[in-house]
Structure formats: C-alpha cells, structure tokens
Amino acid sequence: MDGQHYALALAFDTDSSEFVRGVEIGRLWEQLKSDESVAQGVRTDNAEMILRIAEATGRRLHCEELNNEWLYATFDPPA
C-alpha cells in the first residue's frame, strides 16, 4: 500500500473536520455490526476513536500507518 494516495471519494459541502471525523466513524461503526472482519482506511485524527471502538466491540485491532494522514485499520471478528 505504500505510495498510494487516499482522499475522500466525494468532498463534503462543509469544511468542518469534526463532521468528517463523525461520518468516518459512523460508517465504520455500521460496518462493525456484522460478525465479519472489517478493514478500511481511517484518518489519523480518528486514531483514538478506533481504539475506543475496538475496546467497546471486543475486537482486536491491527493498524498500519500509511502516511501522516491515513491509517489502515483491520478489526478482527468479535471474540
């Protein structure tokens, strides 16, 4: 994955970084309702939230830092 460029597929009509963070976490939370492994790119400013989500859902989390803006987070299926 080194050297890949990550960006939003569709820019929001607001510059609010908190809105962007919330949408990203909400989308991830919805995907974690399944009993499957979930993997996706996550902005580094949501690192604390993905740690909290892993703890709240009882899933093991694996992260790879892609660059200073993006992580690749993989959540194992629930234990």
mmCIF file of the N, C-alpha and C atoms, coordinates in Angstrom:
data_MODEL
# 
_entry.id   MODEL 
# 
loop_
_atom_site.group_PDB 
_atom_site.id 
_atom_site.type_symbol 
_atom_site.label_atom_id 
_atom_site.label_alt_id 
_atom_site.label_comp_id 
_atom_site.label_asym_id 
_atom_site.label_entity_id 
_atom_site.label_seq_id 
_atom_site.pdbx_PDB_ins_code 
_atom_site.Cartn_x 
_atom_site.Cartn_y 
_atom_site.Cartn_z 
_atom_site.occupancy 
_atom_site.B_iso_or_equiv 
_atom_site.pdbx_formal_charge 
_atom_site.auth_seq_id 
_atom_site.auth_comp_id 
_atom_site.auth_asym_id 
_atom_site.auth_atom_id 
_atom_site.pdbx_PDB_model_num 
ATOM 1   N N  . MET A 1 1  ? 0.802   -1.200  0.000  1.00 0.00 ? 1  MET A N  1 
ATOM 2   C CA . MET A 1 1  ? 0.000   0.000   0.000  1.00 0.00 ? 1  MET A CA 1 
ATOM 3   C C  . MET A 1 1  ? 0.846   1.266   0.000  1.00 0.00 ? 1  MET A C  1 
ATOM 4   N N  . ASP A 1 2  ? 2.131   1.121   0.113  1.00 0.00 ? 2  ASP A N  1 
ATOM 5   C CA . ASP A 1 2  ? 2.996   2.290   0.137  1.00 0.00 ? 2  ASP A CA 1 
ATOM 6   C C  . ASP A 1 2  ? 2.866   3.082   -1.152 1.00 0.00 ? 2  ASP A C  1 
ATOM 7   N N  . GLY A 1 3  ? 2.851   4.384   -1.014 1.00 0.00 ? 3  GLY A N  1 
ATOM 8   C CA . GLY A 1 3  ? 2.803   5.250   -2.162 1.00 0.00 ? 3  GLY A CA 1 
ATOM 9   C C  . GLY A 1 3  ? 1.425   5.505   -2.727 1.00 0.00 ? 3  GLY A C  1 
ATOM 10  N N  . GLN A 1 4  ? 0.409   4.859   -2.182 1.00 0.00 ? 4  GLN A N  1 
ATOM 11  C CA . GLN A 1 4  ? -0.938  5.103   -2.675 1.00 0.00 ? 4  GLN A CA 1 
ATOM 12  C C  . GLN A 1 4  ? -1.456  6.416   -2.115 1.00 0.00 ? 4  GLN A C  1 
ATOM 13  N N  . HIS A 1 5  ? -2.330  7.046   -2.871 1.00 0.00 ? 5  HIS A N  1 
ATOM 14  C CA . HIS A 1 5  ? -2.939  8.305   -2.444 1.00 0.00 ? 5  HIS A CA 1 
ATOM 15  C C  . HIS A 1 5  ? -4.351  8.027   -1.955 1.00 0.00 ? 5  HIS A C  1 
ATOM 16  N N  . TYR A 1 6  ? -4.692  8.536   -0.785 1.00 0.00 ? 6  TYR A N  1 
ATOM 17  C CA . TYR A 1 6  ? -6.024  8.371   -0.229 1.00 0.00 ? 6  TYR A CA 1 
ATOM 18  C C  . TYR A 1 6  ? -6.684  9.727   -0.107 1.00 0.00 ? 6  TYR A C  1 
ATOM 19  N N  . ALA A 1 7  ? -7.946  9.782   -0.477 1.00 0.00 ? 7  ALA A N  1 
ATOM 20  C CA . ALA A 1 7  ? -8.720  11.013  -0.372 1.00 0.00 ? 7  ALA A CA 1 
ATOM 21  C C  . ALA A 1 7  ? -10.195 10.640  -0.324 1.00 0.00 ? 7  ALA A C  1 
ATOM 22  N N  . LEU A 1 8  ? -11.011 11.591  0.035  1.00 0.00 ? 8  LEU A N  1 
ATOM 23  C CA . LEU A 1 8  ? -12.452 11.355  0.037  1.00 0.00 ? 8  LEU A CA 1 
ATOM 24  C C  . LEU A 1 8  ? -12.943 11.154  -1.391 1.00 0.00 ? 8  LEU A C  1 
ATOM 25  N N  . ALA A 1 9  ? -13.857 10.225  -1.568 1.00 0.00 ? 9  ALA A N  1 
ATOM 26  C CA . ALA A 1 9  ? -14.430 9.987   -2.893 1.00 0.00 ? 9  ALA A CA 1 
ATOM 27  C C  . ALA A 1 9  ? -15.331 11.141  -3.311 1.00 0.00 ? 9  ALA A C  1 
ATOM 28  N N  . LEU A 1 10 ? -15.977 11.759  -2.334 1.00 0.00 ? 10 LEU A N  1 
ATOM 29  C CA . LEU A 1 10 ? -16.866 12.885  -2.587 1.00 0.00 ? 10 LEU A CA 1 
ATOM 30  C C  . LEU A 1 10 ? -16.625 13.916  -1.495 1.00 0.00 ? 10 LEU A C  1 
ATOM 31  N N  . ALA A 1 11 ? -16.239 15.108  -1.872 1.00 0.00 ? 11 ALA A N  1 
ATOM 32  C CA . ALA A 1 11 ? -15.985 16.160  -0.891 1.00 0.00 ? 11 ALA A CA 1 
ATOM 33  C C  . ALA A 1 11 ? -17.293 16.598  -0.243 1.00 0.00 ? 11 ALA A C  1 
ATOM 34  N N  . PHE A 1 12 ? -17.255 16.841  1.057  1.00 0.00 ? 12 PHE A N  1 
ATOM 35  C CA . PHE A 1 12 ? -18.425 17.332  1.773  1.00 0.00 ? 12 PHE A CA 1 
ATOM 36  C C  . PHE A 1 12 ? -18.625 18.814  1.486  1.00 0.00 ? 12 PHE A C  1 
ATOM 37  N N  . ASP A 1 13 ? -19.840 19.283  1.721  1.00 0.00 ? 13 ASP A N  1 
ATOM 38  C CA . ASP A 1 13 ? -20.133 20.698  1.476  1.00 0.00 ? 13 ASP A CA 1 
ATOM 39  C C  . ASP A 1 13 ? -19.855 21.553  2.711  1.00 0.00 ? 13 ASP A C  1 
ATOM 40  N N  . THR A 1 14 ? -19.009 21.046  3.596  1.00 0.00 ? 14 THR A N  1 
ATOM 41  C CA . THR A 1 14 ? -18.590 21.790  4.773  1.00 0.00 ? 14 THR A CA 1 
ATOM 42  C C  . THR A 1 14 ? -17.105 21.548  4.993  1.00 0.00 ? 14 THR A C  1 
ATOM 43  N N  . ASP A 1 15 ? -16.450 22.499  5.614  1.00 0.00 ? 15 ASP A N  1 
ATOM 44  C CA . ASP A 1 15 ? -15.032 22.354  5.929  1.00 0.00 ? 15 ASP A CA 1 
ATOM 45  C C  . ASP A 1 15 ? -14.813 21.847  7.348  1.00 0.00 ? 15 ASP A C  1 
ATOM 46  N N  . SER A 1 16 ? -15.885 21.443  8.018  1.00 0.00 ? 16 SER A N  1 
ATOM 47  C CA . SER A 1 16 ? -15.790 21.005  9.407  1.00 0.00 ? 16 SER A CA 1 
ATOM 48  C C  . SER A 1 16 ? -15.067 19.666  9.520  1.00 0.00 ? 16 SER A C  1 
ATOM 49  N N  . SER A 1 17 ? -13.897 19.681  10.141 1.00 0.00 ? 17 SER A N  1 
ATOM 50  C CA . SER A 1 17 ? -13.159 18.432  10.329 1.00 0.00 ? 17 SER A CA 1 
ATOM 51  C C  . SER A 1 17 ? -13.895 17.503  11.288 1.00 0.00 ? 17 SER A C  1 
ATOM 52  N N  . GLU A 1 18 ? -14.649 18.063  12.223 1.00 0.00 ? 18 GLU A N  1 
ATOM 53  C CA . GLU A 1 18 ? -15.418 17.229  13.157 1.00 0.00 ? 18 GLU A CA 1 
ATOM 54  C C  . GLU A 1 18 ? -16.533 16.483  12.423 1.00 0.00 ? 18 GLU A C  1 
ATOM 55  N N  . PHE A 1 19 ? -17.128 17.110  11.441 1.00 0.00 ? 19 PHE A N  1 
ATOM 56  C CA . PHE A 1 19 ? -18.146 16.440  10.630 1.00 0.00 ? 19 PHE A CA 1 
ATOM 57  C C  . PHE A 1 19 ? -17.529 15.260  9.875  1.00 0.00 ? 19 PHE A C  1 
ATOM 58  N N  . VAL A 1 20 ? -16.397 15.491  9.255  1.00 0.00 ? 20 VAL A N  1 
ATOM 59  C CA . VAL A 1 20 ? -15.704 14.444  8.506  1.00 0.00 ? 20 VAL A CA 1 
ATOM 60  C C  . VAL A 1 20 ? -15.345 13.286  9.431  1.00 0.00 ? 20 VAL A C  1 
ATOM 61  N N  . ARG A 1 21 ? -14.814 13.597  10.607 1.00 0.00 ? 21 ARG A N  1 
ATOM 62  C CA . ARG A 1 21 ? -14.461 12.549  11.578 1.00 0.00 ? 21 ARG A CA 1 
ATOM 63  C C  . ARG A 1 21 ? -15.694 11.743  11.972 1.00 0.00 ? 21 ARG A C  1 
ATOM 64  N N  . GLY A 1 22 ? -16.794 12.419  12.217 1.00 0.00 ? 22 GLY A N  1 
ATOM 65  C CA . GLY A 1 22 ? -18.018 11.741  12.631 1.00 0.00 ? 22 GLY A CA 1 
ATOM 66  C C  . GLY A 1 22 ? -18.577 10.825  11.562 1.00 0.00 ? 22 GLY A C  1 
ATOM 67  N N  . VAL A 1 23 ? -18.556 11.281  10.327 1.00 0.00 ? 23 VAL A N  1 
ATOM 68  C CA . VAL A 1 23 ? -19.038 10.450  9.220  1.00 0.00 ? 23 VAL A CA 1 
ATOM 69  C C  . VAL A 1 23 ? -18.161 9.204   9.087  1.00 0.00 ? 23 VAL A C  1 
ATOM 70  N N  . GLU A 1 24 ? -16.865 9.389   9.160  1.00 0.00 ? 24 GLU A N  1 
ATOM 71  C CA . GLU A 1 24 ? -15.942 8.261   9.033  1.00 0.00 ? 24 GLU A CA 1 
ATOM 72  C C  . GLU A 1 24 ? -16.181 7.221   10.131 1.00 0.00 ? 24 GLU A C  1 
ATOM 73  N N  . ILE A 1 25 ? -16.314 7.670   11.365 1.00 0.00 ? 25 ILE A N  1 
ATOM 74  C CA . ILE A 1 25 ? -16.532 6.752   12.486 1.00 0.00 ? 25 ILE A CA 1 
ATOM 75  C C  . ILE A 1 25 ? -17.924 6.126   12.410 1.00 0.00 ? 25 ILE A C  1 
ATOM 76  N N  . GLY A 1 26 ? -18.925 6.886   12.017 1.00 0.00 ? 26 GLY A N  1 
ATOM 77  C CA . GLY A 1 26 ? -20.269 6.332   11.876 1.00 0.00 ? 26 GLY A CA 1 
ATOM 78  C C  . GLY A 1 26 ? -20.322 5.238   10.829 1.00 0.00 ? 26 GLY A C  1 
ATOM 79  N N  . ARG A 1 27 ? -19.641 5.438   9.743  1.00 0.00 ? 27 ARG A N  1 
ATOM 80  C CA . ARG A 1 27 ? -19.580 4.431   8.674  1.00 0.00 ? 27 ARG A CA 1 
ATOM 81  C C  . ARG A 1 27 ? -18.886 3.168   9.172  1.00 0.00 ? 27 ARG A C  1 
ATOM 82  N N  . LEU A 1 28 ? -17.788 3.346   9.886  1.00 0.00 ? 28 LEU A N  1 
ATOM 83  C CA . LEU A 1 28 ? -17.062 2.206   10.443 1.00 0.00 ? 28 LEU A CA 1 
ATOM 84  C C  . LEU A 1 28 ? -17.918 1.457   11.464 1.00 0.00 ? 28 LEU A C  1 
ATOM 85  N N  . TRP A 1 29 ? -18.564 2.199   12.361 1.00 0.00 ? 29 TRP A N  1 
ATOM 86  C CA . TRP A 1 29 ? -19.417 1.589   13.387 1.00 0.00 ? 29 TRP A CA 1 
ATOM 87  C C  . TRP A 1 29 ? -20.508 0.729   12.737 1.00 0.00 ? 29 TRP A C  1 
ATOM 88  N N  . GLU A 1 30 ? -21.090 1.219   11.666 1.00 0.00 ? 30 GLU A N  1 
ATOM 89  C CA . GLU A 1 30 ? -22.136 0.474   10.959 1.00 0.00 ? 30 GLU A CA 1 
ATOM 90  C C  . GLU A 1 30 ? -21.579 -0.827  10.382 1.00 0.00 ? 30 GLU A C  1 
ATOM 91  N N  . GLN A 1 31 ? -20.396 -0.781  9.802  1.00 0.00 ? 31 GLN A N  1 
ATOM 92  C CA . GLN A 1 31 ? -19.782 -1.984  9.238  1.00 0.00 ? 31 GLN A CA 1 
ATOM 93  C C  . GLN A 1 31 ? -19.466 -3.013  10.319 1.00 0.00 ? 31 GLN A C  1 
ATOM 94  N N  . LEU A 1 32 ? -19.162 -2.550  11.521 1.00 0.00 ? 32 LEU A N  1 
ATOM 95  C CA . LEU A 1 32 ? -18.792 -3.454  12.610 1.00 0.00 ? 32 LEU A CA 1 
ATOM 96  C C  . LEU A 1 32 ? -19.988 -4.166  13.232 1.00 0.00 ? 32 LEU A C  1 
ATOM 97  N N  . LYS A 1 33 ? -21.186 -3.888  12.759 1.00 0.00 ? 33 LYS A N  1 
ATOM 98  C CA . LYS A 1 33 ? -22.364 -4.613  13.242 1.00 0.00 ? 33 LYS A CA 1 
ATOM 99  C C  . LYS A 1 33 ? -22.364 -6.057  12.752 1.00 0.00 ? 33 LYS A C  1 
ATOM 100 N N  . SER A 1 34 ? -21.597 -6.344  11.711 1.00 0.00 ? 34 SER A N  1 
ATOM 101 C CA . SER A 1 34 ? -21.509 -7.714  11.203 1.00 0.00 ? 34 SER A CA 1 
ATOM 102 C C  . SER A 1 34 ? -20.519 -8.506  12.057 1.00 0.00 ? 34 SER A C  1 
ATOM 103 N N  . ASP A 1 35 ? -20.511 -9.804  11.897 1.00 0.00 ? 35 ASP A N  1 
ATOM 104 C CA . ASP A 1 35 ? -19.556 -10.652 12.609 1.00 0.00 ? 35 ASP A CA 1 
ATOM 105 C C  . ASP A 1 35 ? -18.316 -10.929 11.772 1.00 0.00 ? 35 ASP A C  1 
ATOM 106 N N  . GLU A 1 36 ? -18.135 -10.168 10.712 1.00 0.00 ? 36 GLU A N  1 
ATOM 107 C CA . GLU A 1 36 ? -17.002 -10.342 9.808  1.00 0.00 ? 36 GLU A CA 1 
ATOM 108 C C  . GLU A 1 36 ? -15.836 -9.449  10.223 1.00 0.00 ? 36 GLU A C  1 
ATOM 109 N N  . SER A 1 37 ? -14.676 -9.746  9.680  1.00 0.00 ? 37 SER A N  1 
ATOM 110 C CA . SER A 1 37 ? -13.528 -8.863  9.802  1.00 0.00 ? 37 SER A CA 1 
ATOM 111 C C  . SER A 1 37 ? -13.829 -7.601  8.991  1.00 0.00 ? 37 SER A C  1 
ATOM 112 N N  . VAL A 1 38 ? -13.392 -6.460  9.482  1.00 0.00 ? 38 VAL A N  1 
ATOM 113 C CA . VAL A 1 38 ? -13.629 -5.186  8.797  1.00 0.00 ? 38 VAL A CA 1 
ATOM 114 C C  . VAL A 1 38 ? -12.288 -4.474  8.642  1.00 0.00 ? 38 VAL A C  1 
ATOM 115 N N  . ALA A 1 39 ? -12.000 -4.002  7.439  1.00 0.00 ? 39 ALA A N  1 
ATOM 116 C CA . ALA A 1 39 ? -10.760 -3.279  7.174  1.00 0.00 ? 39 ALA A CA 1 
ATOM 117 C C  . ALA A 1 39 ? -11.072 -2.059  6.320  1.00 0.00 ? 39 ALA A C  1 
ATOM 118 N N  . GLN A 1 40 ? -10.478 -0.934  6.692  1.00 0.00 ? 40 GLN A N  1 
ATOM 119 C CA . GLN A 1 40 ? -10.668 0.280   5.893  1.00 0.00 ? 40 GLN A CA 1 
ATOM 120 C C  . GLN A 1 40 ? -9.635  1.328   6.272  1.00 0.00 ? 40 GLN A C  1 
ATOM 121 N N  . GLY A 1 41 ? -9.461  2.280   5.373  1.00 0.00 ? 41 GLY A N  1 
ATOM 122 C CA . GLY A 1 41 ? -8.610  3.419   5.657  1.00 0.00 ? 41 GLY A CA 1 
ATOM 123 C C  . GLY A 1 41 ? -9.313  4.354   6.626  1.00 0.00 ? 41 GLY A C  1 
ATOM 124 N N  . VAL A 1 42 ? -8.542  4.883   7.581  1.00 0.00 ? 42 VAL A N  1 
ATOM 125 C CA . VAL A 1 42 ? -9.075  5.789   8.598  1.00 0.00 ? 42 VAL A CA 1 
ATOM 126 C C  . VAL A 1 42 ? -8.087  6.941   8.749  1.00 0.00 ? 42 VAL A C  1 
ATOM 127 N N  . ARG A 1 43 ? -8.597  8.135   8.849  1.00 0.00 ? 43 ARG A N  1 
ATOM 128 C CA . ARG A 1 43 ? -7.717  9.289   9.055  1.00 0.00 ? 43 ARG A CA 1 
ATOM 129 C C  . ARG A 1 43 ? -7.050  9.210   10.430 1.00 0.00 ? 43 ARG A C  1 
ATOM 130 N N  . THR A 1 44 ? -5.808  9.663   10.510 1.00 0.00 ? 44 THR A N  1 
ATOM 131 C CA . THR A 1 44 ? -5.056  9.566   11.767 1.00 0.00 ? 44 THR A CA 1 
ATOM 132 C C  . THR A 1 44 ? -5.719  10.335  12.902 1.00 0.00 ? 44 THR A C  1 
ATOM 133 N N  . ASP A 1 45 ? -6.485  11.372  12.608 1.00 0.00 ? 45 ASP A N  1 
ATOM 134 C CA . ASP A 1 45 ? -7.135  12.110  13.695 1.00 0.00 ? 45 ASP A CA 1 
ATOM 135 C C  . ASP A 1 45 ? -8.306  11.339  14.298 1.00 0.00 ? 45 ASP A C  1 
ATOM 136 N N  . ASN A 1 46 ? -8.614  10.155  13.772 1.00 0.00 ? 46 ASN A N  1 
ATOM 137 C CA . ASN A 1 46 ? -9.606  9.264   14.379 1.00 0.00 ? 46 ASN A CA 1 
ATOM 138 C C  . ASN A 1 46 ? -8.947  8.079   15.088 1.00 0.00 ? 46 ASN A C  1 
ATOM 139 N N  . ALA A 1 47 ? -7.637  8.128   15.288 1.00 0.00 ? 47 ALA A N  1 
ATOM 140 C CA . ALA A 1 47 ? -6.920  7.009   15.911 1.00 0.00 ? 47 ALA A CA 1 
ATOM 141 C C  . ALA A 1 47 ? -7.476  6.679   17.295 1.00 0.00 ? 47 ALA A C  1 
ATOM 142 N N  . GLU A 1 48 ? -7.707  7.673   18.112 1.00 0.00 ? 48 GLU A N  1 
ATOM 143 C CA . GLU A 1 48 ? -8.252  7.428   19.456 1.00 0.00 ? 48 GLU A CA 1 
ATOM 144 C C  . GLU A 1 48 ? -9.631  6.786   19.373 1.00 0.00 ? 48 GLU A C  1 
ATOM 145 N N  . MET A 1 49 ? -10.445 7.221   18.445 1.00 0.00 ? 49 MET A N  1 
ATOM 146 C CA . MET A 1 49 ? -11.792 6.660   18.317 1.00 0.00 ? 49 MET A CA 1 
ATOM 147 C C  . MET A 1 49 ? -11.762 5.197   17.876 1.00 0.00 ? 49 MET A C  1 
ATOM 148 N N  . ILE A 1 50 ? -10.856 4.829   16.977 1.00 0.00 ? 50 ILE A N  1 
ATOM 149 C CA . ILE A 1 50 ? -10.838 3.428   16.567 1.00 0.00 ? 50 ILE A CA 1 
ATOM 150 C C  . ILE A 1 50 ? -10.343 2.534   17.700 1.00 0.00 ? 50 ILE A C  1 
ATOM 151 N N  . LEU A 1 51 ? -9.454  3.051   18.546 1.00 0.00 ? 51 LEU A N  1 
ATOM 152 C CA . LEU A 1 51 ? -9.047  2.291   19.736 1.00 0.00 ? 51 LEU A CA 1 
ATOM 153 C C  . LEU A 1 51 ? -10.236 2.088   20.667 1.00 0.00 ? 51 LEU A C  1 
ATOM 154 N N  . ARG A 1 52 ? -11.010 3.140   20.867 1.00 0.00 ? 52 ARG A N  1 
ATOM 155 C CA . ARG A 1 52 ? -12.186 3.046   21.737 1.00 0.00 ? 52 ARG A CA 1 
ATOM 156 C C  . ARG A 1 52 ? -13.241 2.109   21.155 1.00 0.00 ? 52 ARG A C  1 
ATOM 157 N N  . ILE A 1 53 ? -13.416 2.150   19.845 1.00 0.00 ? 53 ILE A N  1 
ATOM 158 C CA . ILE A 1 53 ? -14.375 1.258   19.188 1.00 0.00 ? 53 ILE A CA 1 
ATOM 159 C C  . ILE A 1 53 ? -13.940 -0.198  19.333 1.00 0.00 ? 53 ILE A C  1 
ATOM 160 N N  . ALA A 1 54 ? -12.653 -0.462  19.148 1.00 0.00 ? 54 ALA A N  1 
ATOM 161 C CA . ALA A 1 54 ? -12.154 -1.834  19.305 1.00 0.00 ? 54 ALA A CA 1 
ATOM 162 C C  . ALA A 1 54 ? -12.445 -2.344  20.711 1.00 0.00 ? 54 ALA A C  1 
ATOM 163 N N  . GLU A 1 55 ? -12.204 -1.506  21.703 1.00 0.00 ? 55 GLU A N  1 
ATOM 164 C CA . GLU A 1 55 ? -12.471 -1.898  23.089 1.00 0.00 ? 55 GLU A CA 1 
ATOM 165 C C  . GLU A 1 55 ? -13.968 -2.119  23.317 1.00 0.00 ? 55 GLU A C  1 
ATOM 166 N N  . ALA A 1 56 ? -14.787 -1.218  22.817 1.00 0.00 ? 56 ALA A N  1 
ATOM 167 C CA . ALA A 1 56 ? -16.235 -1.304  23.036 1.00 0.00 ? 56 ALA A CA 1 
ATOM 168 C C  . ALA A 1 56 ? -16.859 -2.518  22.348 1.00 0.00 ? 56 ALA A C  1 
ATOM 169 N N  . THR A 1 57 ? -16.294 -2.922  21.209 1.00 0.00 ? 57 THR A N  1 
ATOM 170 C CA . THR A 1 57 ? -16.862 -4.042  20.457 1.00 0.00 ? 57 THR A CA 1 
ATOM 171 C C  . THR A 1 57 ? -16.181 -5.371  20.764 1.00 0.00 ? 57 THR A C  1 
ATOM 172 N N  . GLY A 1 58 ? -15.122 -5.331  21.562 1.00 0.00 ? 58 GLY A N  1 
ATOM 173 C CA . GLY A 1 58 ? -14.405 -6.562  21.895 1.00 0.00 ? 58 GLY A CA 1 
ATOM 174 C C  . GLY A 1 58 ? -13.643 -7.161  20.727 1.00 0.00 ? 58 GLY A C  1 
ATOM 175 N N  . ARG A 1 59 ? -13.238 -6.314  19.803 1.00 0.00 ? 59 ARG A N  1 
ATOM 176 C CA . ARG A 1 59 ? -12.498 -6.779  18.627 1.00 0.00 ? 59 ARG A CA 1 
ATOM 177 C C  . ARG A 1 59 ? -11.025 -6.417  18.750 1.00 0.00 ? 59 ARG A C  1 
ATOM 178 N N  . ARG A 1 60 ? -10.181 -7.292  18.247 1.00 0.00 ? 60 ARG A N  1 
ATOM 179 C CA . ARG A 1 60 ? -8.759  -6.980  18.172 1.00 0.00 ? 60 ARG A CA 1 
ATOM 180 C C  . ARG A 1 60 ? -8.537  -6.071  16.959 1.00 0.00 ? 60 ARG A C  1 
ATOM 181 N N  . LEU A 1 61 ? -7.714  -5.058  17.148 1.00 0.00 ? 61 LEU A N  1 
ATOM 182 C CA . LEU A 1 61 ? -7.450  -4.063  16.111 1.00 0.00 ? 61 LEU A CA 1 
ATOM 183 C C  . LEU A 1 61 ? -6.001  -4.146  15.665 1.00 0.00 ? 61 LEU A C  1 
ATOM 184 N N  . HIS A 1 62 ? -5.797  -4.123  14.362 1.00 0.00 ? 62 HIS A N  1 
ATOM 185 C CA . HIS A 1 62 ? -4.457  -4.073  13.770 1.00 0.00 ? 62 HIS A CA 1 
ATOM 186 C C  . HIS A 1 62 ? -4.409  -2.804  12.921 1.00 0.00 ? 62 HIS A C  1 
ATOM 187 N N  . CYS A 1 63 ? -3.358  -2.005  13.098 1.00 0.00 ? 63 CYS A N  1 
ATOM 188 C CA . CYS A 1 63 ? -3.240  -0.761  12.328 1.00 0.00 ? 63 CYS A CA 1 
ATOM 189 C C  . CYS A 1 63 ? -1.902  -0.695  11.611 1.00 0.00 ? 63 CYS A C  1 
ATOM 190 N N  . GLU A 1 64 ? -1.961  -0.173  10.421 1.00 0.00 ? 64 GLU A N  1 
ATOM 191 C CA . GLU A 1 64 ? -0.761  0.107   9.649  1.00 0.00 ? 64 GLU A CA 1 
ATOM 192 C C  . GLU A 1 64 ? -0.791  1.591   9.292  1.00 0.00 ? 64 GLU A C  1 
ATOM 193 N N  . GLU A 1 65 ? 0.277   2.306   9.607  1.00 0.00 ? 65 GLU A N  1 
ATOM 194 C CA . GLU A 1 65 ? 0.351   3.724   9.255  1.00 0.00 ? 65 GLU A CA 1 
ATOM 195 C C  . GLU A 1 65 ? 0.746   3.829   7.787  1.00 0.00 ? 65 GLU A C  1 
ATOM 196 N N  . LEU A 1 66 ? -0.133  4.428   7.001  1.00 0.00 ? 66 LEU A N  1 
ATOM 197 C CA . LEU A 1 66 ? 0.124   4.575   5.570  1.00 0.00 ? 66 LEU A CA 1 
ATOM 198 C C  . LEU A 1 66 ? 0.937   5.830   5.277  1.00 0.00 ? 66 LEU A C  1 
ATOM 199 N N  . ASN A 1 67 ? 0.594   6.894   5.945  1.00 0.00 ? 67 ASN A N  1 
ATOM 200 C CA . ASN A 1 67 ? 1.337   8.157   5.862  1.00 0.00 ? 67 ASN A CA 1 
ATOM 201 C C  . ASN A 1 67 ? 0.901   8.998   7.063  1.00 0.00 ? 67 ASN A C  1 
ATOM 202 N N  . ASN A 1 68 ? 1.242   10.266  7.111  1.00 0.00 ? 68 ASN A N  1 
ATOM 203 C CA . ASN A 1 68 ? 0.904   11.064  8.297  1.00 0.00 ? 68 ASN A CA 1 
ATOM 204 C C  . ASN A 1 68 ? -0.567  11.477  8.360  1.00 0.00 ? 68 ASN A C  1 
ATOM 205 N N  . GLU A 1 69 ? -1.373  11.092  7.366  1.00 0.00 ? 69 GLU A N  1 
ATOM 206 C CA . GLU A 1 69 ? -2.805  11.409  7.380  1.00 0.00 ? 69 GLU A CA 1 
ATOM 207 C C  . GLU A 1 69 ? -3.704  10.183  7.452  1.00 0.00 ? 69 GLU A C  1 
ATOM 208 N N  . TRP A 1 70 ? -3.199  9.013   7.082  1.00 0.00 ? 70 TRP A N  1 
ATOM 209 C CA . TRP A 1 70 ? -4.044  7.820   6.962  1.00 0.00 ? 70 TRP A CA 1 
ATOM 210 C C  . TRP A 1 70 ? -3.457  6.608   7.674  1.00 0.00 ? 70 TRP A C  1 
ATOM 211 N N  . LEU A 1 71 ? -4.356  5.830   8.275  1.00 0.00 ? 71 LEU A N  1 
ATOM 212 C CA . LEU A 1 71 ? -4.058  4.514   8.839  1.00 0.00 ? 71 LEU A CA 1 
ATOM 213 C C  . LEU A 1 71 ? -4.882  3.493   8.069  1.00 0.00 ? 71 LEU A C  1 
ATOM 214 N N  . TYR A 1 72 ? -4.411  2.263   8.041  1.00 0.00 ? 72 TYR A N  1 
ATOM 215 C CA . TYR A 1 72 ? -5.232  1.171   7.520  1.00 0.00 ? 72 TYR A CA 1 
ATOM 216 C C  . TYR A 1 72 ? -5.573  0.306   8.718  1.00 0.00 ? 72 TYR A C  1 
ATOM 217 N N  . ALA A 1 73 ? -6.842  0.313   9.112  1.00 0.00 ? 73 ALA A N  1 
ATOM 218 C CA . ALA A 1 73 ? -7.304  -0.377  10.316 1.00 0.00 ? 73 ALA A CA 1 
ATOM 219 C C  . ALA A 1 73 ? -8.029  -1.659  9.940  1.00 0.00 ? 73 ALA A C  1 
ATOM 220 N N  . THR A 1 74 ? -7.665  -2.742  10.610 1.00 0.00 ? 74 THR A N  1 
ATOM 221 C CA . THR A 1 74 ? -8.343  -4.026  10.433 1.00 0.00 ? 74 THR A CA 1 
ATOM 222 C C  . THR A 1 74 ? -8.849  -4.488  11.788 1.00 0.00 ? 74 THR A C  1 
ATOM 223 N N  . PHE A 1 75 ? -10.144 -4.724  11.864 1.00 0.00 ? 75 PHE A N  1 
ATOM 224 C CA . PHE A 1 75 ? -10.781 -5.238  13.074 1.00 0.00 ? 75 PHE A CA 1 
ATOM 225 C C  . PHE A 1 75 ? -11.067 -6.718  12.857 1.00 0.00 ? 75 PHE A C  1 
ATOM 226 N N  . ASP A 1 76 ? -10.548 -7.566  13.750 1.00 0.00 ? 76 ASP A N  1 
ATOM 227 C CA . ASP A 1 76 ? -10.856 -8.996  13.689 1.00 0.00 ? 76 ASP A CA 1 
ATOM 228 C C  . ASP A 1 76 ? -12.328 -9.208  14.015 1.00 0.00 ? 76 ASP A C  1 
ATOM 229 N N  . PRO A 1 77 ? -12.859 -10.365 13.641 1.00 0.00 ? 77 PRO A N  1 
ATOM 230 C CA . PRO A 1 77 ? -14.232 -10.684 14.059 1.00 0.00 ? 77 PRO A CA 1 
ATOM 231 C C  . PRO A 1 77 ? -14.327 -10.674 15.589 1.00 0.00 ? 77 PRO A C  1 
ATOM 232 N N  . PRO A 1 78 ? -15.514 -10.468 16.132 1.00 0.00 ? 78 PRO A N  1 
ATOM 233 C CA . PRO A 1 78 ? -15.657 -10.467 17.593 1.00 0.00 ? 78 PRO A CA 1 
ATOM 234 C C  . PRO A 1 78 ? -15.191 -11.797 18.188 1.00 0.00 ? 78 PRO A C  1 
ATOM 235 N N  . ALA A 1 79 ? -14.616 -11.716 19.369 1.00 0.00 ? 79 ALA A N  1 
ATOM 236 C CA . ALA A 1 79 ? -14.121 -12.930 20.055 1.00 0.00 ? 79 ALA A CA 1 
ATOM 237 C C  . ALA A 1 79 ? -15.271 -13.778 20.563 1.00 0.00 ? 79 ALA A C  1 
# 
